[in-house]
Amino acid sequence: MPNSLEVQFDEAMWDIYRRARDEAGYTATIFRDMVGRQGGLQTARTLINSKVPSDGYTRLWELGRLDLTVEAIVLQSSNFHSLFTEQELEICEKRLRDYGYED
């Protein structure tokens, strides 16, 4: 059973899916399916630990909306930091920095 922080994170993941669709015109169907199947936390860990950014991450970068990426959501709320390892948080920071994201 997920704890309340994991439930909040799951809701945040659904929120970035909806915002990407509604605000940026990007329907991230693979992301939606992953969150639906694995839940938000496992989806985030899978995407963060990938050797290369996902196609969705790249598309959001092209649209100028890195604020809607998993990496940004993880870092923006310090409440979520405890769900991830220090290495995962560093990967998020580096990936965003490498793509020119400034919070």
MODELLER restraints for C-alpha pairs under 7 A, 6 or more apart:
rsr = mdl.restraints
at = mdl.atoms
rsr.add(forms.Gaussian(group=physical.xy_distance, feature=features.Distance(at['CA:6:A'], at['CA:41:A']), mean=6.78, stdev=0.5))
rsr.add(forms.Gaussian(group=physical.xy_distance, feature=features.Distance(at['CA:9:A'], at['CA:40:A']), mean=6.50, stdev=0.5))
rsr.add(forms.Gaussian(group=physical.xy_distance, feature=features.Distance(at['CA:9:A'], at['CA:41:A']), mean=6.89, stdev=0.5))
rsr.add(forms.Gaussian(group=physical.xy_distance, feature=features.Distance(at['CA:9:A'], at['CA:80:A']), mean=7.00, stdev=0.5))
rsr.add(forms.Gaussian(group=physical.xy_distance, feature=features.Distance(at['CA:10:A'], at['CA:39:A']), mean=6.45, stdev=0.5))
rsr.add(forms.Gaussian(group=physical.xy_distance, feature=features.Distance(at['CA:10:A'], at['CA:40:A']), mean=4.37, stdev=0.5))
rsr.add(forms.Gaussian(group=physical.xy_distance, feature=features.Distance(at['CA:10:A'], at['CA:41:A']), mean=6.58, stdev=0.5))
rsr.add(forms.Gaussian(group=physical.xy_distance, feature=features.Distance(at['CA:13:A'], at['CA:40:A']), mean=5.75, stdev=0.5))
rsr.add(forms.Gaussian(group=physical.xy_distance, feature=features.Distance(at['CA:16:A'], at['CA:68:A']), mean=5.43, stdev=0.5))
rsr.add(forms.Gaussian(group=physical.xy_distance, feature=features.Distance(at['CA:17:A'], at['CA:28:A']), mean=6.65, stdev=0.5))
rsr.add(forms.Gaussian(group=physical.xy_distance, feature=features.Distance(at['CA:17:A'], at['CA:32:A']), mean=6.77, stdev=0.5))
rsr.add(forms.Gaussian(group=physical.xy_distance, feature=features.Distance(at['CA:20:A'], at['CA:26:A']), mean=5.33, stdev=0.5))
rsr.add(forms.Gaussian(group=physical.xy_distance, feature=features.Distance(at['CA:20:A'], at['CA:27:A']), mean=6.72, stdev=0.5))
rsr.add(forms.Gaussian(group=physical.xy_distance, feature=features.Distance(at['CA:20:A'], at['CA:68:A']), mean=6.44, stdev=0.5))
rsr.add(forms.Gaussian(group=physical.xy_distance, feature=features.Distance(at['CA:21:A'], at['CA:27:A']), mean=4.78, stdev=0.5))
rsr.add(forms.Gaussian(group=physical.xy_distance, feature=features.Distance(at['CA:24:A'], at['CA:63:A']), mean=6.98, stdev=0.5))
rsr.add(forms.Gaussian(group=physical.xy_distance, feature=features.Distance(at['CA:28:A'], at['CA:56:A']), mean=6.62, stdev=0.5))
rsr.add(forms.Gaussian(group=physical.xy_distance, feature=features.Distance(at['CA:34:A'], at['CA:43:A']), mean=6.02, stdev=0.5))
rsr.add(forms.Gaussian(group=physical.xy_distance, feature=features.Distance(at['CA:35:A'], at['CA:43:A']), mean=5.82, stdev=0.5))
rsr.add(forms.Gaussian(group=physical.xy_distance, feature=features.Distance(at['CA:44:A'], at['CA:70:A']), mean=6.21, stdev=0.5))
rsr.add(forms.Gaussian(group=physical.xy_distance, feature=features.Distance(at['CA:47:A'], at['CA:54:A']), mean=6.76, stdev=0.5))
rsr.add(forms.Gaussian(group=physical.xy_distance, feature=features.Distance(at['CA:48:A'], at['CA:71:A']), mean=6.98, stdev=0.5))
rsr.add(forms.Gaussian(group=physical.xy_distance, feature=features.Distance(at['CA:48:A'], at['CA:88:A']), mean=6.57, stdev=0.5))
rsr.add(forms.Gaussian(group=physical.xy_distance, feature=features.Distance(at['CA:48:A'], at['CA:91:A']), mean=6.83, stdev=0.5))
rsr.add(forms.Gaussian(group=physical.xy_distance, feature=features.Distance(at['CA:48:A'], at['CA:92:A']), mean=6.69, stdev=0.5))
rsr.add(forms.Gaussian(group=physical.xy_distance, feature=features.Distance(at['CA:49:A'], at['CA:88:A']), mean=6.98, stdev=0.5))
rsr.add(forms.Gaussian(group=physical.xy_distance, feature=features.Distance(at['CA:57:A'], at['CA:69:A']), mean=6.18, stdev=0.5))
rsr.add(forms.Gaussian(group=physical.xy_distance, feature=features.Distance(at['CA:60:A'], at['CA:66:A']), mean=5.59, stdev=0.5))
rsr.add(forms.Gaussian(group=physical.xy_distance, feature=features.Distance(at['CA:66:A'], at['CA:72:A']), mean=6.91, stdev=0.5))
rsr.add(forms.Gaussian(group=physical.xy_distance, feature=features.Distance(at['CA:66:A'], at['CA:101:A']), mean=6.64, stdev=0.5))
rsr.add(forms.Gaussian(group=physical.xy_distance, feature=features.Distance(at['CA:71:A'], at['CA:92:A']), mean=4.80, stdev=0.5))
rsr.add(forms.Gaussian(group=physical.xy_distance, feature=features.Distance(at['CA:74:A'], at['CA:80:A']), mean=6.04, stdev=0.5))
rsr.add(forms.Gaussian(group=physical.xy_distance, feature=features.Distance(at['CA:74:A'], at['CA:81:A']), mean=6.67, stdev=0.5))
